[in-house]
C-alpha cells in the first residue's frame, strides 16, 4: 500500500512557558498497572481548578513537517513528556499537541499531555513484552486512534494511485505514527541505557535482538558495567593483604 502522509505543524519561534496550576500544587497522572485496561484519549478534566498550561511567548509561528524531520516522534513524545518540565521541553521543540494550544490565552493543558504520553508509553511497553494478540484484551483493538483526512491522489511519477493521509493536529499525527509503528511488523525496544524507544529488525539499522538504540549507547553501557564490576572487586582500605 502506497501511503502519503501530508502534515505540517507550527511552533512558536520565541518558545513557551509553563503557567502553573491555579490551585498551586500541580496534579500528577494516577499510576496505572502496566497490563490493566487503558483509555486511548484522556478523560475530561473534572478538576474545577485551572490546570497547569504551556503558553506560547508570542513569537512568529514557524511551520515544519514532523513526519519528514523526525522519524519516530511518537516515541520521543512518550519518552520525554513524563513531567511538567518534559511537557514544556517537548512543546518548545515541536509545538503544542492541539490547535487550541496555539492560543496564547488558552495554551496547552499539561494533564492532558501527561495522560497521552503515559498511554503511548504503556502501549509501547506492552508491544515489547506481550504478544500482539493481547491488544484484544487491552481495550485498544478496533478503537479509533486519530482524526485523519484521507484522500485518493494520483502519483504521476509511477503512474499509480496512493492514499494521502492528513492529520488535523500534532496529537493526531502522533497517534497515526504510533499506529503505523505498532502495526508495521517490526520490533520496538526500550534502550537499556537511556530508556528511549527505538525500532529493531530489517530496514531499521538495528538488529532484531538489539538492546540499545545506538552502538555508542551499547559501548557506554558495557563500559559502565565493567567499571561497576571493577569497583565491587576492588579491596577496601585496611583489608589489603
C-alpha positions as CSV (number, residue, x, y, z in Angstrom):
1,X,0.0,0.0,0.0
2,X,1.3,3.4,-1.0
3,X,0.8,6.0,1.7
4,X,1.5,9.7,1.5
5,X,1.4,11.4,5.0
6,X,0.9,15.1,4.4
7,X,1.2,17.0,7.6
8,X,2.5,20.5,8.6
9,X,2.6,21.9,12.1
10,X,3.7,25.1,13.7
11,X,5.8,26.1,16.8
12,X,6.5,29.5,18.4
13,X,9.9,30.8,17.4
14,X,10.2,32.6,20.8
15,X,9.4,29.5,22.8
16,X,7.0,28.5,25.5
17,X,6.5,29.0,29.3
18,X,4.8,26.9,32.0
19,X,1.8,28.6,33.6
20,X,1.4,26.8,37.0
21,X,-2.0,25.3,38.1
22,X,-4.2,27.8,39.8
23,X,-4.5,25.6,42.9
24,X,-0.7,25.7,43.4
25,X,0.4,22.1,43.6
26,X,0.4,20.6,40.1
27,X,-1.6,17.4,39.7
28,X,0.2,14.2,38.6
29,X,-1.3,11.4,36.5
30,X,-2.6,8.5,38.6
31,X,-0.4,5.4,38.5
32,X,-1.9,2.5,36.4
33,X,-0.9,-1.2,36.2
34,X,1.0,-1.9,33.1
35,X,-1.4,-4.6,31.9
36,X,-4.7,-3.0,33.0
37,X,-7.4,-1.5,30.8
38,X,-6.4,1.8,29.1
39,X,-8.1,4.7,27.5
40,X,-6.9,6.0,24.2
41,X,-7.9,9.6,24.8
42,X,-7.5,11.4,28.2
43,X,-10.7,11.9,30.2
44,X,-12.4,15.3,30.5
45,X,-10.8,17.4,33.3
46,X,-13.2,17.3,36.2
47,X,-11.0,19.4,38.5
48,X,-12.6,22.8,39.0
49,X,-9.3,24.5,39.3
50,X,-7.3,25.6,36.2
51,X,-4.7,23.0,35.4
52,X,-1.1,23.9,34.6
53,X,-0.7,25.0,31.0
54,X,2.0,25.6,28.5
55,X,1.7,29.1,26.9
56,X,3.5,30.4,23.8
57,X,5.6,33.6,24.2
58,X,4.1,35.3,21.2
59,X,6.9,34.9,18.6
60,X,6.2,34.1,14.9
61,X,4.9,30.7,14.2
62,X,7.4,28.6,12.3
63,X,6.0,25.8,10.0
64,X,7.7,22.4,9.8
65,X,6.8,18.9,8.7
66,X,7.1,16.4,11.6
67,X,7.0,13.2,9.6
68,X,9.9,14.4,7.3
69,X,12.1,15.9,10.1
70,X,11.6,13.3,12.9
71,X,11.2,9.7,12.1
72,X,10.0,8.4,15.4
73,X,8.4,11.5,17.0
74,X,5.7,9.4,18.8
75,X,8.5,7.5,20.6
76,X,10.2,10.8,21.5
77,X,7.0,12.1,22.9
78,X,6.3,9.0,25.1
79,X,9.9,9.2,26.4
80,X,10.0,13.0,27.1
81,X,6.6,14.1,28.2
82,X,6.6,12.4,31.6
83,X,6.6,15.5,33.8
84,X,5.7,19.2,33.6
85,X,9.3,20.0,32.6
86,X,9.2,17.3,30.0
87,X,6.0,18.6,28.5
88,X,7.4,22.1,28.2
89,X,10.6,20.7,26.6
90,X,8.6,18.7,24.0
91,X,6.2,21.6,23.1
92,X,9.2,24.0,22.9
93,X,10.8,21.8,20.3
94,X,7.7,20.5,18.4
95,X,4.8,22.8,19.2
96,X,1.5,22.2,21.1
97,X,-0.4,19.0,20.6
98,X,-3.7,20.6,19.5
99,X,-4.7,23.8,17.6
100,X,-6.1,25.3,20.7
101,X,-2.5,25.2,22.1
102,X,-1.6,27.9,19.7
103,X,-3.9,30.3,21.5
104,X,-1.9,32.4,23.9
105,X,-4.8,32.7,26.3
106,X,-5.8,29.1,26.3
107,X,-2.5,27.3,26.0
108,X,-2.0,23.5,26.2
109,X,-3.3,21.9,29.4
110,X,-0.4,19.8,30.9
111,X,-2.5,17.0,32.5
112,X,-3.9,16.1,29.0
113,X,-0.4,15.8,27.6
114,X,0.9,13.8,30.5
115,X,-2.0,11.4,30.1
116,X,-1.5,10.9,26.3
117,X,2.2,10.3,26.8
118,X,1.5,7.8,29.6
119,X,-0.9,5.9,27.4
120,X,1.6,5.8,24.4
121,X,4.4,4.7,26.7
122,X,2.3,1.8,28.1
123,X,1.3,0.7,24.6
124,X,5.0,0.7,23.5
125,X,5.9,-1.2,26.6
126,X,3.2,-3.8,26.0
127,X,4.2,-4.2,22.4
128,X,7.8,-5.0,23.6
129,X,6.8,-7.6,26.2
130,X,3.4,-9.0,25.2
131,X,2.1,-10.8,22.1
132,X,0.2,-8.5,19.8
133,X,-2.9,-10.7,20.3
134,X,-3.1,-9.3,23.9
135,X,-4.1,-6.0,22.4
136,X,-7.6,-7.5,22.1
137,X,-7.7,-7.8,25.9
138,X,-6.4,-4.2,26.5
139,X,-9.4,-2.4,25.1
140,X,-7.4,-1.0,22.2
141,X,-8.2,-3.1,19.2
142,X,-10.9,-1.6,17.0
143,X,-11.0,1.8,18.7
144,X,-10.4,5.0,16.8
145,X,-6.9,6.3,17.4
146,X,-6.8,9.5,15.5
147,X,-8.7,12.1,13.3
148,X,-7.2,11.9,9.8
149,X,-8.4,13.3,6.5
150,X,-8.0,10.6,3.8
151,X,-7.8,11.3,0.0
152,X,-7.0,9.2,-3.0
153,X,-4.5,11.0,-5.2
154,X,-2.6,10.3,-8.4
155,X,1.2,9.7,-8.4
156,X,2.4,10.8,-11.9
157,X,5.9,9.5,-11.1
158,X,4.9,5.9,-11.2
159,X,1.5,6.2,-13.0
160,X,-0.3,4.9,-9.9
161,X,-2.6,5.9,-7.0
162,X,-1.8,6.4,-3.4
163,X,-3.7,7.3,-0.2
164,X,-2.9,10.7,1.2
165,X,-3.3,11.0,5.0
166,X,-3.5,14.4,6.6
167,X,-3.7,14.5,10.4
168,X,-5.6,17.5,11.8
169,X,-3.3,18.2,14.8
170,X,0.1,17.1,16.2
171,X,-1.7,14.8,18.6
172,X,-3.5,13.1,15.6
173,X,-0.1,12.8,13.9
174,X,1.5,11.2,16.9
175,X,-1.3,8.6,17.2
176,X,-1.2,7.9,13.5
177,X,2.6,7.4,13.6
178,X,2.3,5.2,16.7
179,X,-0.4,3.1,15.0
180,X,1.8,2.6,11.9
181,X,4.8,1.6,14.1
182,X,2.8,-0.9,16.2
183,X,1.2,-2.5,13.1
184,X,4.3,-2.4,10.9
185,X,5.6,-5.9,11.9
186,X,8.9,-4.6,13.2
187,X,10.1,-4.8,16.8
188,X,10.1,-1.9,19.2
189,X,12.7,-1.9,22.0
190,X,13.5,0.3,25.0
191,X,17.2,1.3,25.2
192,X,18.8,-0.2,28.3
193,X,21.0,2.9,28.7
194,X,18.8,5.9,28.0
195,X,15.3,4.4,28.2
196,X,14.4,5.8,24.8
197,X,12.4,3.8,22.3
198,X,13.8,2.6,19.0
199,X,12.9,0.2,16.2
200,X,14.8,-3.0,15.5
201,X,14.8,-5.5,12.7
202,X,15.1,-5.4,8.9
203,X,15.3,-1.9,7.4
204,X,15.9,-0.2,10.8
205,X,19.7,-0.3,11.1
206,X,19.4,-2.2,14.4
207,X,19.5,-6.0,14.9
208,X,16.2,-7.6,15.9
209,X,17.7,-8.6,19.3
210,X,19.3,-5.2,19.8
211,X,19.1,-3.8,23.4
212,X,20.4,-0.3,22.7
213,X,19.3,2.5,20.4
214,X,22.8,3.0,19.1
215,X,26.3,1.5,19.1
216,X,27.5,4.4,21.2
217,X,25.0,3.6,23.9
218,X,25.9,-0.1,23.8
219,X,29.6,0.8,24.3
220,X,28.8,3.3,27.1
221,X,26.6,0.8,28.9
222,X,29.2,-2.0,28.7
223,X,31.9,0.4,29.9
224,X,29.8,1.4,32.9
225,X,29.2,-2.3,33.7
226,X,32.9,-3.0,33.6
227,X,33.6,0.0,35.9
228,X,31.0,-1.2,38.4
229,X,32.3,-4.7,38.4
230,X,35.9,-3.4,39.0
231,X,34.7,-1.2,41.8
232,X,32.9,-4.1,43.5
233,X,36.0,-6.4,43.4
234,X,38.5,-3.7,44.5
235,X,39.6,-4.5,48.1
236,X,38.7,-1.9,50.7
237,X,41.4,0.1,52.6
238,X,42.7,-1.8,55.6
239,X,41.7,-5.2,54.2
240,X,44.5,-5.5,51.7
241,X,47.0,-8.2,52.5
